[in-house]
Amino acid sequence: MPTTSLPRPPFDPHVAAALDAVGEALPSSLTPEMIPLLRRPNPLMPPPSDDELSQGGVLDVSTRTVPGPDGDLEVIVLRPTAAEAPLPAVLHTHGGGMILGDARSGLLEVAGWAAELGLVVVSVDYRLAPETPHPGPVEDCYAALVWTARHAAELGAEPARIVVAGASAGGGLAAALALMARDRGEVALAGQVLIYPMLDDRSETVSAQQMAGVGVWDRTSNQTGWGALLGDAVGGPDVSPYAAPARATDLSGLPPAFIDVASAETFRDEDVAYASRIWAAGGVAELHVWPGGCHGFDLFVPDAPISQAARASRVAWLRRLLAG
């Protein structure tokens, strides 16, 4: 593995073994010219089928078309087949560095939440950068959030118990949705689940420097994703907090947040800082920093003890939040 100029936390042994195994198939540093190749279907990582998403028939799976800011959007809707309505709902925003993925990306874990806790899930297929720069992707997600709230009765959901959730870029979008919902006043969110979220376009933290050329989604990859979304504005003084939530000057009045991140990944310091700023503003946040994890560790080594603990902690937090 490449070395960096700064010492870095060691990888968990299970994570280190997984990173060694993927080798060149998963480069640490992604550049703009690699985007078309990365978007090709990967037979080693096929998207979950409707049958898999149904969790053995516990969930009904459907695809809907909803109005977006610049045309129709597709969403995938998961609904428990046996639970009594109205149910809590999750608006899911997928990961992929703002440049990759679709509504099925990362949805299998969220389907597990829906089956275990009895949740309605709406996963939005937002437009990707660089073809659609900011504010297109977040406005797509906001349109899906408003649609979910307005059609809650039809979906069997309770509009007062909607949670936004996402991982990586999807975590950044979920954080942005919490800010937008607070500021626009159309939807009152019950919570936000931010799984190793992508929050800061500046890539200046110690963790971003520690992980340069190492692990998954390093500083170069981060600059590729943010550059696709923001163009020449990236890192400058005029970036909107709805693009990069770390830019928000006011984190008061937000719904309770669950934030988790790994100790050996680019996003560690920006995510810890975001949780600290929520607390400083008088808000509620639960923060987990998983020792030795890389970005997306629970996807690469789902059977590792830290992966199992991370996934269990998300479910436990949602259970407590929605029981209150």
N, C-alpha and C positions, 0 to 999 in steps of 0.2 A: 504494500500500500504506500501511496505517496506520503511524504512527511510535510509538516507545516513548520513555519518559523516559531510558532508558539506551542508550548506543551498543551496537550489536550487530555480530557478524561478518557480512560481506557474504555473500550467496548466490552459489554457483557460477553462472556465466552460464546454463548449461543448466537449472538448477533455477529461477532467477529467471524465465526464459522460460516454464517450465511453470506456475509459480504465476500469472503474468500471464494465461496462457491459460485456466486453470480459473476464475479470477475469482470471481464470486459463486456459482458452482455448488459451490464447496468453501470455505465460510466458515472463517475462522481460529478463530472462537469459537463453540462449540456449547453450547447451553443445554438444560436438562432438557426443556423443552417441544418441542424439536426431535427428541427420540429417536424417536417414532413415525414421523415423516417419514423420518428417516435409515434406518429399518429397511425401508422399502419397496424392492422390487426396483429396481435401477438398470440400465436397458438398456445404458448406456455401460460398465458394469463387471459383466458377467455372471459368475457363478461358473464355475470350470473344470468342464468335462464329464468324465465317466469316460474318454472317448477322449483328451482332452487330458492327463488325469492319468496315463494309461497310457504316455505318452512314446513313442508310436508302437508300442505293443504290448510294450514292454520290461517293463512292470509289470502285474501282475494287480490289479484294483481291485474291492474288495467292501465292503459295508456290514454291520457286525455290531452286535448288541445285547449290551451288557455290563451287569452289575449296578452300580448307582450307590448312593450313600448314601441316596437317597430315591426309588428307582425305577430303571427301566432307562435307560441312556444309549446313544446311537448313536455308533459310531466308524467312520471310514473306514480301511480297511486296504489298504496298497500293498505288494505283494511281487514281487520280481524273478521273472520266469518261467523264467529259465535258470540263475541262480546256484545254487551248491551251499550247502545249509544246513549248520551254523547261521550266520546272518548277524548283523551288528550291527543294532540297532534304534533308531529315533527315536520318542519319544512327543511329538507335536506339539500345542501349545496355541495356538490362533489369536488374532490381535489383534482390536481393535475397542473399546478403551477400557473394557472390562468391560460395555459396553452394546450392542454390535453384533457381527455376524459369526456364522459357523458353522464347522463342521469343514472346509469347503472353502476358507475364507478363508486366503490365503497359502500354500495347500498346493501350488500349482504349482511354486514354487521348491524346496520340500522333495522333491517328486516328482523334480525334476532331480537332487537329491543321491542319491536312491535309485537312479535309473537309472545315474548315473555311478560311484557307489561301491559299489553292491550292498547296499542297506539295506532292511530291513523298516520301514515307517512305520505308526504308529497315530495318527490325528488325532481328537481328542475333541470332541464337540459338547456342551460344558458349558453349563449354564444361565446366563442373563445377569441382570445387575442392571438396574434396581432390583427387578424381580420376585423375583429370588433374590439377596439380599444375602450378604455374607461370613458364614459360611465355605462357602456352597453351591458357588460356582464352583470354588474350589480343591479342595474335597473331591471334586467330580466328577472333576477332573483326576487327583487322587491315586488314586481308584478305578480309573480307566483305566490308570494306571501299574502298579498292583498286578496288574490283570488281564493286562496285557502280560507282566509278569514271570512270572506263574503259568502262562500259556499260551504261553510262549516256544517250547516244542518243537512245538506245534501250528502256530505261526506261522512256523516255520523260523528263529527268532531265538535268539540266545545271551544268556541272562539276565545274564551278567556284562558285557555290552557294550551297555547301554541308555543312550542320551543323551536328555535332555529339551531341547526347542528351541521357541522361539516368538519372535514379534516384537511390540513395543509391549506391550499388556496381556498378550499371550501370553508375552512375555519376562519380565514380572513374575511370571506364574503359573509359568513354568519355574524361575525363581529360587526361588520359594516351594516348589516341589516338591523342589528340591535340599535346602532346609532341612528339609522334612518327612521326606524319605527318610533324611537323616542322623539326625534325632531319633527316628524311629519304628523304624528298623532293619529294615524289611521288604524293601527293595530297595536294592542297592548300585549307585549310578549310576556310569557311566563318564565322563560329562561333561555340560556344560550350555551351550547356545548361546543367548545372550541378545542379541537384535537390537533395538537402541534400546529397551531394556526400561523399562516403567512401574513404578518401584520405590518412590516416596516420595509419600505422600498430602499432605504439608505444603505443597508448591508455594512454597517459600521461597527457592530458590536464585537466584543471579544470572541463570542462563540462563532460568529461569522468568519472571523479571521482564523480561529483555531481549526475550523473544519474545511478550510480551503483545500480542494483536491482530495478530500477524504470522505468516505461514507456515502451517503445518499443526499442529493440536492445540496451541493456546496455553494459557495459564494458566487461562482461563475454561473451556475444554474439559476440562482436567485436573481442575478442581474439579467439573465436571459428572460425569465418570466416577467419581472417588473418592467424591463425595457419593452417587451411586447405589449404590455398593458398601457404603459404611460408614455412611450416614445421618448422624446427629448426632455420631457418634464421630470423623468425619473431622478430622484435624489435632490431635486431642486426645491425652492422655497414654497412652491404653489401647489403641492400635491394635496388633493382632497382627502379628508379622513374617511370618506366613503370608498376611496380606492385603497388607502393604507391606513387602517384604523389606529396605528401607533401615532399618527399625526394629529389625532383628536386632542384638543386642549382641555376638553371637559368630558370626564367619564362619569359624571354624576347621573343619577336617574336611570341607570341601566338595569335590566333584569338580572337576577342571579346568574353567575357564570361558573361553568366548569371549564378549567383550562388544564390540559396536560401536554407535556413536552418531554423530550429525552435529554439527558445530560450531554450526549455527544452528537449534537446536531446544530445546524446553523441557527435555528429559530429559538434556541434555549433562552438567550438573554432578553430578546424582545418580548417573549411570552411571559417570562417572570416579571419583567418591568410592567407589562400590561396589567397583570393581576395586582401588582403592588399599587399601581395608580388607581385601580378600581377601589381598593381598600382605602387609599388616601382620600378618595372622593366620598367615602362613607358607604360604599357599595358592598355587595356580597359576592365573594369569589372563592372557589375551592381550587387549589393549585397542586398539581402533582408533577414532579420532575423525576423521570424514571431512570435510575442509574445504569449507565452503559448502553442505553438504547441509541440507535441511529434514527434518522427521520423515517417514519413509516415502519418502525421495528416490528410492530404487532402484525403487519401484513407479511413481512418477510419470514418471521419466525413465530407463527401464531401459537406454537406449543411451548415456547419459552416461558419460564415462570414470570418474568416481568411483563410479557405480552398478556398472559392470562390475568395477571393482577390489574393491568391497565384496563382491559376490557371489562372486568368485573367492577372496577371502580366507577366507570361511566354508567353502567346499569344501576349500581347502588345509588349514585347521585340522582339519577332521573327518578328512581323509585321514591326517594325521600322528597324530592321537589314536588312531584305530582301527587303525593299523598297528602301534602300540606293544604 
